[in-house]
Amino acid sequence: MRAAANGLARANLLKEFHTSFASFPGEMLDRLGAIGALSEIRRRRFSTSLKPLTRTYPWIELGRIASTKAGFSNLMKHESGVFSVDNVYRSLDRRVALRLKHSKAEGINSIYAYEDGAAYSFKEAKKYGIQCFYDLPTGYWRAARRLLQTEHEIRPEWSDTLSGFQDSDAKLSRKDEELRMADIIIVASRFTAQTLQEYPGDLAPVKIIPYGFPPVNPYKDYTDLSGNRPLKLLFVGKLTQQKGIANLLAAVEALKGQVTLTLVGGKASDDCNTLNKALAKHKWIPSLSHQEVLKLMLDHDVLVFPSLFDGFGLVITEAMAQGTPVIATERSAGPDLIQHGKNGWLVDSSSTESLRKVIEELLECPELIAKAGIEAIKTARERPWEAYEKELVATVQDRLSAVS
């Protein structure tokens, strides 16, 4: 989203930028973000060039963050909590909808919005002939339910981590309504585009624009790769079976003593005893800053991303830019970014055996890690975030030219 805003602003296409709250370098709010307990603020840091265009509606989001820190789970209850993520999105969406009448009078001819935050604003946009650009960052919900239902059946002990099945009919209906009203749909992977085939109706054109890579780190050291120490594996993401965490843990268990596993990410549920027991066997870090995550990637041999349903997987690009090759599944941006055996490895989703075999291959031939890591850096250099921005801007311009 930050890259989208920057790219549109640089192309003089952005009139207003609406978000929950934002900080800008040098401001008092941003300086407060340097305090450990308030570090969340820095996650909302944007380029100073966006400041004159930015409108914020911070209170519900700030309440959500404060409730998270204080452990007030009832206030963040899925969909219904006053400080739930859903309420943050709905509130922002309503605010933008109210603004659109004035925006149209000021010459705005299009709106760019994201899943779960577009229903009200798109409906209002249609009244004024405003073009609706819809960004779908993850796969379509009907496909998710079909593909993940098997996990409920074969791994019921992990069901508490599959929160997507908790969505109400009203929320799912809003998702469909957003898609129906979109004039163009933008996705970041072929996998996400494929899931939209399960939408029960006609859709606007779908444009695939993969995300960019962060700046590469050329200082990855591969000299200590050998059979004299365990292979250092890293997982970064929410600890849920949607991310394939059960498959990863099972594969590591089968390779006892030959690998170490570090997991970075929050638990999707505190009630999953299977997950809680597994975390006690490995190094678990609930949260890290972005820079700390990148450093951890640099210090590990391989990032494992065994997702069963993911619209992209930004950690793939982040790890590759550090020279840390990635094992990913076909239900992510893996096939868009990784050439199997060259700059990383692709495994079958939901297959512990497929994942274990690749790890065993790397244990037998650790030199493959260095080769893939070097190629991963080459791949990252070829597609910086600026490439994503340019392709997004071109897509917006082409659409607006077509309807003008």
C-alpha positions as CSV (number, residue, x, y, z in Angstrom):
1,M,0.0,0.0,0.0
2,R,2.9,2.3,0.8
3,A,4.4,1.6,-2.6
4,A,1.0,2.2,-4.3
5,A,0.6,5.6,-2.7
6,N,4.2,6.6,-3.5
7,G,3.9,5.6,-7.1
8,L,0.6,7.3,-7.7
9,A,1.8,10.5,-6.0
10,R,5.0,10.6,-8.1
11,A,2.9,10.3,-11.2
12,N,0.6,13.2,-10.0
13,L,-2.3,10.8,-9.9
14,L,-3.0,11.0,-6.2
15,K,-5.3,13.7,-4.9
16,E,-6.1,12.3,-1.4
17,F,-4.6,9.5,0.7
18,H,-7.0,8.1,3.4
19,T,-5.7,5.8,6.2
20,S,-6.3,5.1,9.9
21,F,-3.3,7.0,11.1
22,A,0.1,7.9,9.7
23,S,3.5,9.2,10.9
24,F,6.0,11.2,8.9
25,P,9.7,11.6,9.5
26,G,10.6,14.4,11.9
27,E,7.1,14.8,13.4
28,M,6.5,14.5,17.1
29,L,4.3,11.4,16.5
30,D,7.1,9.7,14.6
31,R,9.6,10.5,17.3
32,L,7.4,8.8,19.8
33,G,7.7,5.7,17.7
34,A,11.3,5.5,18.8
35,I,10.1,4.5,22.3
36,G,9.9,0.7,22.5
37,A,6.4,0.5,23.8
38,L,5.2,2.8,21.0
39,S,7.2,1.2,18.2
40,E,4.0,0.3,16.4
41,I,3.8,4.0,15.3
42,R,6.8,3.5,13.0
43,R,5.1,0.8,11.2
44,R,2.7,3.5,9.9
45,R,5.5,5.8,8.6
46,F,5.1,7.3,5.2
47,S,7.1,9.5,2.9
48,T,6.9,13.2,3.7
49,S,5.7,13.8,0.2
50,L,2.4,12.2,1.1
51,K,1.8,14.4,4.1
52,P,-0.2,17.2,2.3
53,L,-2.4,14.5,0.7
54,T,-3.1,12.5,3.8
55,R,-6.4,12.3,5.8
56,T,-6.4,10.2,8.9
57,Y,-9.0,8.7,11.2
58,P,-6.9,7.3,14.0
59,W,-9.0,6.7,17.1
60,I,-10.4,3.2,16.4
61,E,-7.0,1.9,15.2
62,L,-5.2,3.4,18.1
63,G,-7.8,1.7,20.4
64,R,-7.1,-1.6,18.7
65,I,-3.4,-1.3,19.2
66,A,-3.8,-0.2,22.8
67,S,-6.2,-3.1,23.5
68,T,-3.7,-5.5,21.9
69,K,-1.0,-4.3,24.2
70,A,-3.3,-4.4,27.3
71,G,-4.7,-7.8,26.4
72,F,-8.4,-6.6,26.2
73,S,-9.4,-9.4,23.8
74,N,-13.1,-8.8,24.1
75,L,-12.7,-5.3,22.6
76,M,-11.0,-6.9,19.6
77,K,-13.4,-9.7,19.1
78,H,-13.7,-10.9,15.5
79,E,-16.0,-8.6,13.6
80,S,-18.1,-7.5,16.6
81,G,-15.4,-5.9,18.9
82,V,-15.4,-2.1,19.0
83,F,-11.7,-2.2,18.3
84,S,-11.7,-5.2,15.9
85,V,-9.8,-5.1,12.7
86,D,-13.1,-5.3,10.9
87,N,-14.4,-2.2,12.6
88,V,-11.3,-0.3,11.7
89,Y,-11.8,-1.2,8.1
90,R,-15.5,-0.4,8.1
91,S,-15.1,2.9,9.8
92,L,-12.4,4.0,7.4
93,D,-14.5,2.9,4.4
94,R,-17.6,4.9,5.7
95,R,-15.4,8.0,6.2
96,V,-14.1,7.8,2.6
97,A,-17.7,7.2,1.3
98,L,-18.8,10.4,3.0
99,R,-15.9,12.3,1.4
100,L,-16.5,11.2,-2.2
101,K,-19.3,13.6,-3.0
102,H,-16.9,16.5,-2.2
103,S,-14.0,14.7,-3.9
104,K,-16.0,14.4,-7.1
105,A,-16.6,18.1,-7.1
106,E,-12.9,18.7,-6.8
107,G,-12.2,16.6,-9.9
108,I,-11.4,13.1,-8.5
109,N,-12.4,10.5,-11.1
110,S,-11.2,7.2,-9.4
111,I,-10.7,5.5,-6.1
112,Y,-8.2,2.8,-5.1
113,A,-9.3,0.6,-2.2
114,Y,-8.5,-2.7,-0.6
115,E,-10.4,-5.9,0.3
116,D,-12.8,-5.4,3.3
117,G,-12.4,-1.7,3.1
118,A,-14.2,-0.8,-0.2
119,A,-17.9,-1.7,0.1
120,Y,-19.3,1.6,1.3
121,S,-16.9,3.8,-0.7
122,F,-17.4,1.8,-4.0
123,K,-21.2,2.1,-3.6
124,E,-20.9,5.8,-3.2
125,A,-18.4,6.0,-6.1
126,K,-20.9,4.4,-8.4
127,K,-23.4,7.3,-7.9
128,Y,-20.9,9.8,-9.3
129,G,-19.3,7.7,-12.1
130,I,-16.0,7.3,-10.2
131,Q,-13.8,4.4,-11.4
132,C,-13.2,1.7,-8.7
133,F,-9.8,0.1,-8.6
134,Y,-9.9,-2.9,-6.2
135,D,-6.8,-4.4,-4.7
136,L,-7.2,-8.0,-3.6
137,P,-4.1,-8.9,-1.5
138,T,-5.1,-12.5,-0.8
139,G,-7.0,-15.2,-2.5
140,Y,-10.8,-15.3,-3.0
141,W,-12.7,-16.5,0.1
142,R,-14.7,-19.3,-1.6
143,A,-11.5,-20.8,-2.9
144,A,-10.0,-20.5,0.6
145,R,-12.9,-22.3,2.2
146,R,-12.7,-25.2,-0.3
147,L,-8.9,-25.6,-0.1
148,L,-8.7,-25.3,3.7
149,Q,-11.7,-27.4,4.5
150,T,-9.6,-30.5,4.2
151,E,-7.3,-29.2,7.0
152,H,-10.3,-29.1,9.3
153,E,-11.0,-32.7,8.5
154,I,-7.5,-34.2,8.6
155,R,-6.0,-31.9,11.3
156,P,-8.9,-31.0,13.6
157,E,-6.4,-30.2,16.4
158,W,-5.3,-27.2,14.3
159,S,-8.8,-25.9,13.6
160,D,-8.6,-23.1,16.1
161,T,-5.8,-21.5,14.1
162,L,-8.0,-21.2,10.9
163,S,-9.7,-18.0,11.7
164,G,-11.0,-17.4,8.2
165,F,-13.8,-19.8,8.8
166,Q,-15.2,-17.5,11.5
167,D,-16.2,-14.8,9.0
168,S,-20.0,-14.1,9.1
169,D,-22.2,-14.3,6.1
170,A,-22.5,-10.5,6.1
171,K,-18.8,-10.1,5.8
172,L,-18.5,-12.6,3.0
173,S,-21.4,-10.9,1.2
174,R,-19.5,-7.6,1.5
175,K,-16.4,-9.2,-0.1
176,D,-18.5,-10.4,-3.0
177,E,-20.2,-7.0,-3.4
178,E,-16.8,-5.2,-3.5
179,L,-15.7,-7.5,-6.3
180,R,-18.9,-7.0,-8.2
181,M,-18.5,-3.2,-8.1
182,A,-14.8,-3.1,-9.1
183,D,-14.0,-1.8,-12.5
184,I,-10.6,-3.5,-12.4
185,I,-9.1,-6.0,-9.9
186,I,-5.4,-5.9,-9.1
187,V,-3.7,-8.9,-7.6
188,A,-0.1,-9.7,-6.7
189,S,0.2,-13.4,-7.9
190,R,-1.1,-15.9,-10.4
191,F,-2.4,-17.9,-7.5
192,T,-4.7,-15.1,-6.3
193,A,-5.9,-14.6,-9.9
194,Q,-6.7,-18.3,-10.2
195,T,-8.8,-18.3,-7.1
196,L,-11.1,-15.7,-8.6
197,Q,-12.3,-18.3,-11.1
198,E,-14.6,-19.5,-8.2
199,Y,-16.5,-16.2,-8.1
200,P,-20.1,-17.0,-9.0
201,G,-20.5,-14.3,-11.7
202,D,-18.8,-12.0,-14.1
203,L,-15.8,-10.0,-12.9
204,A,-13.9,-7.0,-14.2
205,P,-10.5,-7.5,-15.8
206,V,-7.9,-8.9,-13.4
207,K,-4.4,-7.5,-13.6
208,I,-1.4,-9.4,-12.0
209,I,1.3,-7.0,-10.6
210,P,3.8,-8.8,-8.4
211,Y,5.1,-6.8,-5.4
212,G,8.7,-5.6,-5.5
213,F,11.8,-6.7,-3.5
214,P,13.4,-4.5,-0.8
215,P,17.0,-3.4,-1.3
216,V,19.4,-6.3,-1.5
217,N,22.0,-7.1,1.2
218,P,25.2,-8.2,-0.5
219,Y,26.9,-9.3,2.7
220,K,25.4,-12.8,3.1
221,D,28.1,-15.2,4.3
222,Y,27.8,-18.8,3.1
223,T,31.2,-20.0,4.2
224,D,30.0,-21.9,7.3
225,L,27.6,-24.1,5.4
226,S,28.6,-27.6,6.0
227,G,27.5,-30.9,7.5
228,N,29.2,-29.9,10.8
229,R,26.2,-28.0,12.2
230,P,22.4,-28.2,12.0
231,L,20.7,-26.4,9.1
232,K,19.2,-23.2,10.4
233,L,15.5,-22.9,9.2
234,L,13.4,-19.8,9.7
235,F,9.6,-19.2,9.5
236,V,8.1,-15.7,9.6
237,G,4.3,-15.2,9.7
238,K,1.2,-15.8,11.7
239,L,1.3,-19.2,13.4
240,T,-1.7,-20.8,11.7
241,Q,-2.3,-23.8,9.6
242,Q,-3.3,-21.6,6.7
243,K,0.5,-20.8,6.6
244,G,1.2,-24.6,6.7
245,I,2.8,-24.4,10.2
246,A,1.7,-28.0,11.1
247,N,3.5,-29.4,8.0
248,L,6.6,-27.5,8.8
249,L,6.7,-28.7,12.4
250,A,6.1,-32.3,11.3
251,A,8.9,-32.1,8.8
252,V,11.3,-30.7,11.4
253,E,10.3,-33.3,13.9
254,A,11.3,-36.0,11.4
255,L,14.7,-34.4,11.0
256,K,15.5,-34.1,14.7
257,G,19.1,-32.9,15.4
258,Q,19.8,-32.1,11.8
259,V,18.0,-28.8,11.7
260,T,17.1,-25.9,14.1
261,L,13.9,-23.9,13.7
262,T,13.2,-20.3,14.6
263,L,9.6,-19.1,14.3
264,V,8.7,-15.4,14.2
265,G,5.0,-14.4,14.5
266,G,2.0,-14.2,16.7
267,K,-0.4,-17.0,17.5
268,A,-3.7,-17.0,15.7
269,S,-5.2,-18.6,18.8
270,D,-4.1,-19.2,22.4
271,D,-6.3,-22.3,22.6
272,C,-4.4,-24.6,20.2
273,N,-2.6,-26.9,22.6
274,T,-0.8,-28.7,19.7
275,L,0.8,-25.4,18.7
276,N,1.7,-24.4,22.3
277,K,3.5,-27.7,22.9
278,A,5.4,-27.4,19.6
279,L,6.5,-23.9,20.3
280,A,8.2,-25.1,23.5
281,K,10.5,-27.2,21.4
282,H,11.8,-24.4,19.2
283,K,12.9,-20.8,19.3
284,W,9.7,-18.7,19.1
285,I,9.8,-14.9,18.8
286,P,6.2,-13.4,18.9
287,S,7.1,-10.1,17.3
288,L,10.0,-8.2,15.8
289,S,10.5,-4.9,13.9
290,H,11.0,-5.1,10.2
291,Q,14.7,-4.4,10.4
292,E,15.1,-7.1,13.0
293,V,13.3,-9.6,10.8
294,L,15.6,-8.8,7.9
295,K,18.7,-9.3,10.2
296,L,17.3,-12.7,11.4
297,M,16.8,-13.7,7.7
298,L,20.4,-12.8,7.0
299,D,21.5,-15.1,10.0
300,H,19.6,-18.1,8.8
301,D,20.2,-20.6,6.0
302,V,16.7,-21.0,4.5
303,L,13.3,-19.4,5.0
304,V,10.5,-21.9,4.9
305,F,7.1,-20.6,3.6
306,P,4.8,-23.7,3.4
307,S,1.6,-21.7,3.0
308,L,-1.6,-23.4,2.1
309,F,-3.3,-20.2,1.0
310,D,-1.5,-16.9,0.6
311,G,-2.1,-14.1,-1.9
312,F,1.7,-13.3,-2.1
313,G,4.0,-13.7,0.9
314,L,6.1,-10.6,1.3
315,V,8.6,-12.6,3.5
316,I,9.6,-14.5,0.3
317,T,10.9,-11.3,-1.3
318,E,12.4,-10.0,1.9
319,A,14.4,-13.2,2.5
320,M,15.5,-13.5,-1.1
321,A,16.8,-9.9,-1.0
322,Q,19.0,-11.0,2.0
323,G,20.4,-13.8,0.0
324,T,18.5,-16.3,2.1
325,P,16.8,-18.8,-0.4
326,V,13.2,-19.8,0.2
327,I,11.2,-23.0,0.2
328,A,7.6,-22.0,-0.8
329,T,4.4,-23.7,-2.1
330,E,2.4,-23.2,-5.2
331,R,-0.4,-21.5,-3.2
332,S,1.6,-18.2,-2.9
333,A,3.7,-16.0,-5.1
334,G,6.3,-18.8,-5.0
335,P,5.8,-19.8,-8.7
336,D,6.0,-16.1,-9.8
337,L,9.4,-15.5,-8.1
338,I,11.1,-18.8,-7.7
339,Q,12.7,-21.2,-10.2
340,H,12.8,-24.5,-8.5
341,G,16.4,-25.5,-7.8
342,K,17.9,-22.3,-9.1
343,N,17.0,-19.4,-6.8
344,G,14.8,-21.4,-4.3
345,W,12.6,-24.4,-4.1
346,L,8.9,-25.1,-4.7
347,V,7.0,-27.8,-2.8
348,D,3.5,-29.2,-2.9
349,S,1.2,-27.4,-0.4
350,S,-0.1,-29.5,2.5
351,S,2.6,-32.1,1.8
352,T,4.9,-32.7,4.7
353,E,6.8,-35.3,2.7
354,S,7.5,-32.9,-0.2
355,L,8.8,-30.3,2.3
356,R,10.9,-32.9,4.2
357,K,12.5,-34.2,0.9
358,V,13.7,-30.7,-0.1
359,I,15.2,-30.1,3.4
360,E,16.9,-33.5,3.3
361,E,18.4,-32.6,-0.1
362,L,19.9,-29.4,1.3
363,L,21.3,-31.3,4.3
364,E,23.1,-33.7,1.8
365,C,24.2,-30.9,-0.5
366,P,24.5,-27.6,1.5
367,E,26.4,-26.0,-1.3
368,L,23.0,-25.7,-3.1
369,I,22.0,-23.1,-0.5
370,A,24.8,-20.8,-1.4
371,K,24.1,-21.1,-5.2
372,A,20.4,-20.5,-4.7
373,G,21.0,-17.6,-2.3
374,I,23.3,-15.8,-4.9
375,E,20.6,-16.3,-7.6
376,A,17.9,-15.1,-5.2
377,I,19.8,-11.8,-4.8
378,K,20.0,-11.5,-8.6
379,T,16.3,-12.0,-8.8
380,A,15.7,-9.3,-6.1
381,R,17.9,-6.8,-8.0
382,E,15.8,-7.2,-11.1
383,R,12.5,-6.1,-9.5
384,P,12.8,-3.4,-6.9
385,W,9.7,-1.8,-5.5
386,E,10.0,1.0,-8.1
387,A,9.1,-1.6,-10.8
388,Y,5.9,-2.4,-9.0
389,E,5.1,1.3,-8.7
390,K,5.6,1.8,-12.4
391,E,3.5,-1.1,-13.4
392,L,0.7,-0.1,-11.1
393,V,0.7,3.5,-12.4
394,A,0.7,2.3,-16.0
395,T,-2.4,0.1,-15.2
396,V,-4.2,3.0,-13.6
397,Q,-3.4,5.3,-16.5
398,D,-4.4,2.7,-19.1
399,R,-7.8,2.2,-17.4
400,L,-8.5,5.9,-17.1
401,S,-7.5,6.5,-20.7
402,A,-9.8,3.7,-21.8
403,V,-12.9,5.2,-20.1
404,S,-12.2,8.9,-20.7
